[in-house]
Amino acid sequence: MAGSAVALALLLAGVATVASARDDTADGKQPGAAPATVRVPGPDSADAGFARDMAVHHQQAVEMSFIVRDRTQDEEVRRFAYDIANTQANQRGMLLGWLDLWELPKVAAGQEPMAWMTTHGGHGAHGDHGADDMDGMDGMEDAGGPDGAFTAHDGALMPGMATRTELDRLRKASGKQAEVLFLQLMTDHHTGGVAMARGCAELCTVKAEKRLAQGMVEAQRSELDAMAKMLAARGAKSRP
C-alpha cells in the first residue's frame, strides 16, 4: 500500500509540474490569450542543478524511510517515515518533471554535485546572512573542501546524505536502535536539505521552483523540531 501511495504521489507530481509551469508562464495573460513560451533555464543553471541534486537527495530519504518501516513496530516512527517518503517522492517527481519539461538531462556529465551553489555564489560560498539563515549551514561548511565545498565520500554525494556504511547499519538495526539511528540520519539529511533548498530559494529563477524550495525549508525545519522531540523521548539526541 505504501508503494502504491508513493507511485500515486509521483503521478500527481507530474500533473502539478505541468500546471505550475503553466502558471509561471501565464503572467500578465488575459483569459483566452495564447499560451506563453515556457521559460527554460540553462543546463548549468542553479534551477537545473538544484532539480538534479535534490531529486537524488530526496531519493535517499525515501529509501531510509522504507528501511525503518520494516525495522520497527513503533507506529509513531512508521507514520513519520511514511509522511517523509510520500512528501519527498512527490517533490522528487516534480523536480524530475521540470527537467523533462525543460528537455534537460537528469544527470550532468562531468559536473560535480552541488556545483550550482558555488558557481552561482549561493550559500556556503559568499554573502551576508542572518542567524536564522545560518541554521544548518555548519554541516556544509565543515564537510571538507575549499570554500565550504562538500566532499563526496562512501556514497554520500551531498550535505546530510547518509553513507553506505550508515545505511547498512540502519538495515541491520531493529526496534529502538533502528528508530534512533533513523531519526539521527534523517536529522542530518534534513539539515543538508534545508541548506540546499535555501540556496535554490535565493538563486533559482523559475518561480515555481523557488516556491517549492522555500516550502521545503519551512516543512523540513518543522520536521527537524519534531525529530528532536522524538529523539528526546527515546533518551537520545541528534549527532554532533
C-alpha positions as CSV (number, residue, x, y, z in Angstrom):
1,M,0.0,0.0,0.0
2,A,2.8,2.4,0.8
3,G,4.5,1.7,-2.5
4,S,1.2,2.4,-4.4
5,A,0.8,5.6,-2.5
6,V,4.2,6.8,-3.5
7,A,3.6,5.9,-7.1
8,L,0.3,7.9,-7.0
9,A,2.3,10.8,-5.5
10,L,4.7,10.7,-8.4
11,L,1.8,10.7,-10.9
12,L,0.2,13.7,-9.2
13,A,3.5,15.4,-9.0
14,G,3.8,15.2,-12.8
15,V,0.4,16.9,-13.2
16,A,1.4,19.6,-10.7
17,T,4.7,20.1,-12.5
18,V,2.9,21.0,-15.8
19,A,0.3,23.1,-14.0
20,S,2.9,25.1,-12.1
21,A,5.0,25.6,-15.2
22,R,1.9,27.0,-17.0
23,D,1.2,29.2,-14.1
24,D,4.6,30.7,-14.2
25,T,4.4,31.4,-17.9
26,A,1.0,33.0,-17.9
27,D,2.0,36.2,-16.0
28,G,0.0,39.1,-17.4
29,K,-2.0,37.0,-19.8
30,Q,-5.7,37.5,-20.2
31,P,-8.2,34.6,-20.3
32,G,-8.2,33.1,-23.7
33,A,-4.8,34.6,-24.7
34,A,-2.3,32.4,-26.5
35,P,-0.1,30.4,-24.1
36,A,3.2,31.9,-23.2
37,T,6.5,30.1,-24.0
38,V,7.9,28.1,-21.1
39,R,11.0,29.7,-19.7
40,V,13.8,27.2,-20.0
41,P,16.8,27.5,-17.7
42,G,20.2,26.5,-19.0
43,P,21.8,23.1,-18.3
44,D,24.3,24.7,-15.9
45,S,21.8,26.9,-14.1
46,A,21.0,26.8,-10.4
47,D,17.5,25.7,-11.4
48,A,18.7,22.6,-13.3
49,G,21.4,21.9,-10.7
50,F,19.0,22.0,-7.8
51,A,16.5,19.9,-9.6
52,R,19.0,17.2,-10.3
53,D,20.7,17.2,-6.9
54,M,17.6,17.4,-4.8
55,A,16.0,14.6,-6.7
56,V,19.0,12.4,-5.7
57,H,18.9,13.8,-2.1
58,H,15.1,13.0,-1.8
59,Q,15.5,9.5,-3.2
60,Q,17.7,8.6,-0.3
61,A,15.2,10.0,2.2
62,V,12.5,7.8,0.7
63,E,14.9,4.8,0.8
64,M,15.7,5.4,4.5
65,S,12.0,5.8,5.4
66,F,11.1,2.4,3.8
67,I,14.0,0.8,5.6
68,V,12.9,1.9,9.1
69,R,9.3,1.0,8.3
70,D,10.5,-2.6,8.2
71,R,12.8,-2.4,11.2
72,T,10.4,-1.2,13.9
73,Q,6.9,-1.7,15.0
74,D,6.7,1.8,16.6
75,E,3.7,3.4,14.9
76,E,4.8,7.0,15.6
77,V,8.1,6.4,13.7
78,R,6.4,4.4,11.0
79,R,3.8,7.2,10.4
80,F,6.5,9.8,10.4
81,A,8.7,7.8,7.9
82,Y,5.7,7.3,5.7
83,D,4.9,11.0,5.6
84,I,8.5,11.8,4.6
85,A,8.5,9.1,1.9
86,N,5.2,10.3,0.4
87,T,6.2,14.0,0.5
88,Q,9.6,13.6,-0.9
89,A,8.6,11.2,-3.6
90,N,6.0,13.8,-4.7
91,Q,8.6,16.6,-4.7
92,R,11.1,14.4,-6.5
93,G,8.5,13.7,-9.2
94,M,8.1,17.5,-9.6
95,L,11.8,18.1,-9.9
96,L,12.3,15.4,-12.5
97,G,9.2,16.6,-14.3
98,W,10.7,20.0,-14.7
99,L,13.9,18.6,-16.1
100,D,11.8,16.7,-18.7
101,L,9.8,19.8,-19.4
102,W,13.0,21.8,-19.9
103,E,14.4,18.9,-22.0
104,L,17.5,18.9,-19.8
105,P,19.4,15.7,-18.7
106,K,18.7,14.3,-15.3
107,V,22.5,13.6,-14.9
108,A,25.0,16.3,-15.8
109,A,28.1,14.5,-17.2
110,G,31.3,15.9,-15.8
111,Q,29.5,18.2,-13.2
112,E,30.1,17.6,-9.5
113,P,27.1,17.6,-7.2
114,M,26.5,20.9,-5.6
115,A,28.5,22.8,-8.3
116,W,25.5,25.0,-8.9
117,M,25.7,26.5,-5.4
118,T,29.4,27.5,-5.7
119,T,29.2,28.5,-9.3
120,H,26.3,30.9,-8.8
121,G,27.6,32.3,-5.5
122,G,25.0,30.8,-3.2
123,H,25.0,29.8,0.5
124,G,28.3,28.3,1.6
125,A,30.2,30.5,-0.8
126,H,29.7,34.2,-0.2
127,G,27.1,36.6,1.1
128,D,25.8,38.0,4.4
129,H,23.2,36.0,6.2
130,G,21.4,36.4,9.5
131,A,21.5,33.9,12.3
132,D,18.4,32.1,11.1
133,D,19.9,31.7,7.6
134,M,23.0,30.1,9.0
135,D,20.9,27.3,10.7
136,G,22.1,24.0,9.2
137,M,24.9,25.5,7.2
138,D,27.7,24.3,9.5
139,G,27.4,20.8,8.2
140,M,28.1,22.1,4.7
141,E,31.0,24.3,5.6
142,D,32.7,21.7,7.8
143,A,32.2,18.9,5.3
144,G,35.6,19.3,3.8
145,G,36.9,21.0,0.7
146,P,37.8,24.6,-0.2
147,D,35.3,27.4,0.5
148,G,32.9,25.1,2.4
149,A,32.5,22.8,-0.6
150,F,31.1,19.3,0.2
151,T,33.4,16.3,-0.4
152,A,31.5,13.2,-1.6
153,H,32.5,10.1,0.3
154,D,31.2,6.5,0.8
155,G,28.1,7.1,-1.3
156,A,27.2,10.4,0.4
157,L,27.1,12.7,-2.6
158,M,25.7,15.8,-0.9
159,P,25.3,17.5,2.5
160,G,23.4,15.4,5.0
161,M,23.3,12.3,2.9
162,A,23.9,9.0,4.8
163,T,26.9,6.9,3.8
164,R,26.7,3.3,2.5
165,T,28.1,2.2,5.9
166,E,25.4,4.1,7.8
167,L,22.6,2.7,5.5
168,D,24.0,-0.8,6.2
169,R,23.8,-0.1,9.9
170,L,20.2,1.0,9.6
171,R,19.3,-2.1,7.7
172,K,20.7,-4.3,10.4
173,A,19.3,-2.4,13.4
174,S,15.9,-3.1,14.8
175,G,13.4,-1.7,17.4
176,K,14.5,1.3,19.4
177,Q,18.0,1.2,17.9
178,A,16.6,1.5,14.4
179,E,14.3,4.3,15.4
180,V,17.1,6.4,17.0
181,L,19.5,5.8,14.1
182,F,16.8,6.7,11.5
183,L,15.9,9.9,13.4
184,Q,19.6,10.9,13.6
185,L,20.3,10.1,10.0
186,M,17.2,11.9,8.9
187,T,18.1,14.9,11.0
188,D,21.4,15.2,9.2
189,H,19.6,14.6,5.9
190,H,17.1,17.4,6.6
191,T,19.8,19.8,7.7
192,G,21.6,19.4,4.5
193,G,18.4,19.5,2.5
194,V,17.4,22.8,4.2
195,A,20.7,24.3,3.2
196,M,20.3,23.2,-0.4
197,A,16.7,24.4,-0.6
198,R,17.6,27.8,0.8
199,G,20.3,28.0,-1.9
200,C,17.6,27.5,-4.6
201,A,15.2,29.9,-3.0
202,E,18.0,32.5,-3.3
203,L,19.5,31.5,-6.7
204,C,16.8,29.8,-8.8
205,T,15.0,31.9,-11.4
206,V,11.9,29.7,-12.1
207,K,9.2,31.0,-9.7
208,A,7.5,27.6,-9.2
209,E,10.8,26.0,-8.3
210,K,11.7,28.9,-5.9
211,R,8.3,28.4,-4.2
212,L,8.9,24.7,-3.9
213,A,12.3,25.2,-2.4
214,Q,11.0,27.7,0.2
215,G,8.3,25.2,1.1
216,M,10.9,22.6,1.6
217,V,12.8,24.9,4.0
218,E,9.7,25.6,6.1
219,A,8.5,22.0,6.2
220,Q,11.8,20.4,6.9
221,R,12.5,22.8,9.7
222,S,9.2,21.8,11.3
223,E,10.2,18.1,10.9
224,L,13.6,18.8,12.5
225,D,11.8,20.1,15.6
226,A,9.6,17.0,15.6
227,M,12.6,14.6,15.3
228,A,14.4,16.4,18.2
229,K,11.4,15.7,20.4
230,M,11.1,12.1,19.2
231,L,14.8,11.5,19.9
232,A,14.5,13.0,23.4
233,A,11.6,10.7,24.1
234,R,13.9,7.8,23.4
235,G,16.7,9.1,25.5
236,A,18.8,10.2,22.6
237,K,19.7,13.3,20.6
238,S,21.0,14.4,17.2
239,R,24.6,13.7,16.4
240,P,27.3,16.4,16.8
